[in-house]
Structures are given as structure tokens and as C-alpha cells.
Amino acid sequence: MNLLRCLLLMLAFMLALAPRQARADDPFAGMGGSFDETKHAIEALALSGDKQAQPAIAALQDGKLFIAADKSLWIKTDAGTLNARTGEAGAAPGGLKPVKKNNAVREAANSALGSLTLFSADRATRAKAAEAVFKSRDPSALPALGRALDKEGDAGVRAIMEQARAAARLAAGETPDADKIAAIATLRARGDLEASSLLAGVTAGSPEVLKAAADAGAAIARVQQLWTLAQGVFYGLSLGSVLLLAAAGLAITFGVMGVINMAHGEMVMLGAYTTFVVQQAVQTYAPGIAGAGLFIAIPMAFLVSGAVGVAIERLLIRFLYGRPLETLLATWGLSLVLQQAVRSLFGASNRDVTTPAWMSGATMWGGLTITYNRLYIIIFAAVVLAALMAALRFTALGLQMRAVTQNRRMAAAMGIRTPWIDALTFGLGSGVAGMAGVALSQIDNVSPNLGQGYIIDSFMVVVFGGVGNLWGTLVSALTLGIANKFLEPLAGAVLAKILVLVLLILFIQRKPRGLFPLKGRAVEA
């Protein structure tokens, strides 16, 4: 009796091993059986290197893999049926049934496809697959990663594959300490938050492994602090560029002409609404060039805001020169009139200005996230400032503006029409503010109150940099922008502005004429 029982147990054991032996010879064996057999068949296919592995598993994932009564596997397509083992078209036998799936089978299929695409001919596909394995940390992908690394010739993709293998090794239960320490070194070289999270999960192992993980985590934390600092500088530069665009025109009207123009923010607002109108017109009448609408809006905003600026100077400001208090009150009242006029024309609600496709999105540079819209605003601000400086230095209008600024009577005696120079100067400053509105329409709400959020900051920039000095305006705008962005996380947006204002007041107490004060006859005048 005992002998018979032993024989039965041996027979059962051999039958249990039979499917595994078949699988070793045929990776498709077991597919379409129980959920567990299908899962093991998927894993065997992923490791087999069979050219039909990827189409078969993809078909299973999409619900297009069927098993016939004779256990053959078929893939249904729009054109007919394909033999899953050979990939050849043919007539499937009767009794086709879909291969059943559960969550374990789906997870195995996803992991297997990620491993199989490691051998794709397309570089981007291989890199994406390696990154997927890194995020899944699936130890079952280690054999496929090893074969892929042996064949990989691209240095960039190879680095991602090595990082994926390091993540999988740390997640595997039985990994030698030497391999774990090498994996930790690879993750340390990667140096991002995901690598830090993986290293933080290393809580078991030898003292050497734990020390290596702790040291690598601390090193990554230091690197991340530097990237955070760089991110703050980038955001500060983008805010500083916005302030520079808003304040550059004010540096002319206030700094050069001495006019306290409280309606300067409304010139910015007019530029933003001009962008909205131009965009609507382009989308209606020339949708084929919708992406270039912003390039049309820039000169249009300059012309519209500049024309309004000339009209303001001719109809209001020229009667108030030398009377700063009356100028302030008059331009403040004018700002309210312009806001109400825009409300009457466009309504009080925000207007949607679409960001072009080439300004949308972001890119990663190391640990730094660079958004395209802010990057283009930084470039645009630099171009506007360079063009403004060139116009003031190399054009006839710039020469006459500097002459009137330094000595109005002598300039008039030399035949310069000083009243028109005043009007054109005011128009130039207003036009630059209009171009600032084009940039702001891409990162802020276009509303009648748009300019009010930047008028005080613009005056702060001009006073801090030195009245009438464009270089000072550049330095002060970037300084205040970066200071704001570093103070905001510590004190909040409102308190940060208050702290910047207090620091600015203390600075003006020591240097009343700003960072770069004007010298010579311009100051005497």
C-alpha cells in the first residue's frame, strides 16, 4: 500500500512538472489555460526572444487573441486571422474562444510588452520602454534588460537601461550586496526624485548596503537643493522679465520726462486686448496662420498703445508739466476712464488668449523644468530692451530725445521741436508698455484690471534702478523678480511683496537716486 501511494505521488509530481517542461520547449504552451498558466506563458514569451511574442501579447492585451478547440492560438485582425505562433495568415479552426484575462494576466502582459519593446529598432521606443521598466521596478524584466544591454549601442538609451536594471535589482528579493551597491551608485548618478524615492525604500540589507543607500540619498538631496535654487532663479528671471517689459516704457515717460503716469498700466492692458482682437481676427479670416498671430499682435499693440500715449500727451499731459501732483491725479483718473471704456467694449469678464503651440509645454534640463512660454518671454524682453537702447542711441529720434532731456532750451534753439519730441517720447514709452501686454496675455488673465497689478511694481523697478537709466531698469527688474520668487515660499506672496517694498525703502534711504543714478547735465536739468 505504501509503495502504491509513493508511485501515485511521483506520478502527480511528474504531471505537475509536465507543463513547465513543455513551456521550456514551447513558450506559447499554457496560453489560454488557467489564469496562472496564461500568466506564466506570458512571462516565458517575454524571455524567449520569439519574434511572435510581442504581437501575441499585444493581441491578448487588446482582446484579439483566441484559442481554438485544438489548442492552437489565433490573432483576429480586420483582414482575417493570423496564426499566433507563426504570424502567417490562415483559416482558423472552429471553436475559437478569447483567451481569458484577469488583473494578474493584465499586469504580466503590460510588464512583458515593456520588456519586449526594449529590443525595438526605434531609439525613442527603447528609451521609453526602459523608463517604463525603471518606474515599474519589475524584477522579472532583469533577463530582458540584460539581453537588451548586450545589444544596445546608443549611450543615452544604455544609461536609462542601466538605471532600470538598478531599480529592478533593488526591488528583487535575492540580490548580492555587490550588485545592490552598484545599483545604488547608478541611481545616485541619476540623481532625480524617483531615484531618491527608490533609495529611501532600501531599509533592509547589510550595513554596507544601508550606508551606501543613505549616502546616495543625502547626495541626491544636496543636488536637488541646487536644482531647486536654479528653478527659483529661472522663475525669478521670468518674473523679472515681465517687470522689465512693464517698466521699460515707464523708465522713458517717468525717468526721462519726469511724468508720473498712473495710467501706464492701462497701456499694458491695451496691448493685451490688442492681442486678443488680433487673435480673433486671424482665427476668423486667416486660420491657416493662427500660430503666427502673436507676431502680428506685437507691432499692432505697439502702434495702438503708442497712438493712445501720443493722444494723452497732446490732450492732457502737456498742460501739466512741472506740476507732478496734478499729473498724478489726472493720469489716475484717466486710468479709471480707460478701464471703464474697455469694460464697455469687451465686458468685465476675462478674455481668453490662446497660447500658440510653439509656446506651449515644457522641457527638462537636468532637474530644471523650463516652460516654453516663460522662456520666450525672457528672450522677448531681452530683444525689446536691446531694440529700445539701440533706438535711443542710434536714431535721430533718440538723439533728439536725449538732447531735450539734457537741455530743453538749447535743444529748442537748435531747431528741435520739443513739444513733438515730448509727444513721441510719451508714445514710445506707451508703445513699449503695449508690447509688454502682448507678453502678459500669455501668462496672465486679460481683463480691464490687468495693468493695475504691475503699475506699483513698475515704479519700484524704475526708482530702484535709477530714474532714466535703462541698464538700471534691467538690473532692478531681475533683482526684484528673483527676490520675490525666493521670498514667496518663505513668507507667502503678499508678505513677500511687503518685505521687498520695505527693503526697497531702506535702500532708497541710503541711495535716493537708485542703483545707477544719472550724471551730468541730465541731473542738473
Secondary structure as the mmCIF struct_conf table of DSSP 4:
data_model
#
loop_
_struct_conf.conf_type_id
_struct_conf.id
_struct_conf.beg_label_comp_id
_struct_conf.beg_label_asym_id
_struct_conf.beg_label_seq_id
_struct_conf.end_label_comp_id
_struct_conf.end_label_asym_id
_struct_conf.end_label_seq_id
HELX_RH_AL_P HELX_RH_AL_P1 ASN A 2 ASP A 25
TURN_TY1_P TURN_TY1_P1 PRO A 27 GLY A 32
BEND BEND1 GLY A 33 SER A 34
HELX_RH_AL_P HELX_RH_AL_P2 PHE A 35 SER A 48
TURN_TY1_P TURN_TY1_P2 LYS A 51 GLN A 52
HELX_RH_AL_P HELX_RH_AL_P3 ALA A 53 GLN A 61
TURN_TY1_P TURN_TY1_P3 ASP A 62 GLY A 63
STRN STRN1 LEU A 65 ILE A 67
TURN_TY1_P TURN_TY1_P4 ALA A 69 ASP A 70
BEND BEND2 LYS A 71 LYS A 71
STRN STRN2 LEU A 73 THR A 77
TURN_TY1_P TURN_TY1_P5 ASP A 78 ALA A 79
STRN STRN3 GLY A 80 ASN A 83
TURN_TY1_P TURN_TY1_P6 ALA A 84 THR A 86
STRN STRN4 ALA A 89 ALA A 89
HELX_LH_PP_P HELX_LH_PP_P1 ALA A 91 PRO A 93
BEND BEND3 GLY A 94 GLY A 94
STRN STRN5 LYS A 97 PRO A 98
HELX_LH_PP_P HELX_LH_PP_P2 VAL A 99 LYS A 100
HELX_RH_AL_P HELX_RH_AL_P4 ASN A 103 LEU A 116
HELX_RH_3T_P HELX_RH_3T_P1 THR A 117 PHE A 119
BEND BEND4 ALA A 121 ASP A 122
HELX_RH_AL_P HELX_RH_AL_P5 ARG A 123 SER A 136
TURN_TY1_P TURN_TY1_P7 ARG A 137 ARG A 137
HELX_RH_3T_P HELX_RH_3T_P2 PRO A 139 ALA A 141
HELX_RH_AL_P HELX_RH_AL_P6 LEU A 142 LYS A 151
HELX_RH_AL_P HELX_RH_AL_P7 ALA A 155 ALA A 171
BEND BEND5 ALA A 172 GLU A 174
HELX_RH_AL_P HELX_RH_AL_P8 ASP A 177 ARG A 190
BEND BEND6 ASP A 192 ASP A 192
HELX_RH_AL_P HELX_RH_AL_P9 LEU A 193 ALA A 200
TURN_TY1_P TURN_TY1_P8 GLY A 201 GLY A 201
BEND BEND7 ALA A 204 GLY A 205
HELX_RH_AL_P HELX_RH_AL_P10 PRO A 207 LEU A 250
HELX_RH_PI_P HELX_RH_PI_P1 ALA A 251 VAL A 256
TURN_TY1_P TURN_TY1_P9 MET A 257 MET A 257
TURN_TY1_P TURN_TY1_P10 MET A 262 ALA A 263
HELX_RH_AL_P HELX_RH_AL_P11 HIS A 264 TYR A 285
HELX_RH_3T_P HELX_RH_3T_P3 PRO A 287 ALA A 292
HELX_RH_AL_P HELX_RH_AL_P12 GLY A 293 LEU A 315
TURN_TY1_P TURN_TY1_P11 LEU A 316 LEU A 316
HELX_RH_3T_P HELX_RH_3T_P4 ILE A 317 PHE A 319
TURN_TY1_P TURN_TY1_P12 TYR A 321 GLY A 322
HELX_RH_AL_P HELX_RH_AL_P13 PRO A 324 PHE A 346
BEND BEND8 ALA A 348 SER A 349
STRN STRN6 ARG A 351 ARG A 351
HELX_LH_PP_P HELX_LH_PP_P3 THR A 354 PRO A 356
HELX_RH_3T_P HELX_RH_3T_P5 ALA A 357 MET A 359
BEND BEND9 SER A 360 GLY A 361
STRN STRN7 ALA A 362 TRP A 365
TURN_TY1_P TURN_TY1_P13 GLY A 366 GLY A 367
STRN STRN8 LEU A 368 THR A 371
HELX_RH_AL_P HELX_RH_AL_P14 TYR A 372 PHE A 394
BEND BEND10 THR A 395 THR A 395
HELX_RH_AL_P HELX_RH_AL_P15 ALA A 396 GLN A 406
HELX_RH_AL_P HELX_RH_AL_P16 ARG A 408 ALA A 413
TURN_TY1_P TURN_TY1_P14 MET A 414 GLY A 415
HELX_RH_AL_P HELX_RH_AL_P17 THR A 418 LEU A 440
TURN_TY1_P TURN_TY1_P15 SER A 441 ILE A 443
BEND BEND11 ASP A 444 ASP A 444
STRN STRN9 VAL A 446 VAL A 446
BEND BEND12 SER A 447 SER A 447
TURN_TY1_P TURN_TY1_P16 PRO A 448 GLY A 451
HELX_RH_AL_P HELX_RH_AL_P18 GLN A 452 GLY A 465
TURN_TY1_P TURN_TY1_P17 VAL A 467 GLY A 468
HELX_RH_AL_P HELX_RH_AL_P19 LEU A 470 ALA A 491
HELX_RH_AL_P HELX_RH_AL_P20 ALA A 493 ARG A 510
TURN_TY1_P TURN_TY1_P18 PRO A 512 ARG A 513
BEND BEND13 LEU A 515 PHE A 516
TURN_TY1_P TURN_TY1_P19 GLY A 520 GLY A 520
HELX_RH_AL_P HELX_RH_AL_P21 ARG A 521 GLU A 524
#
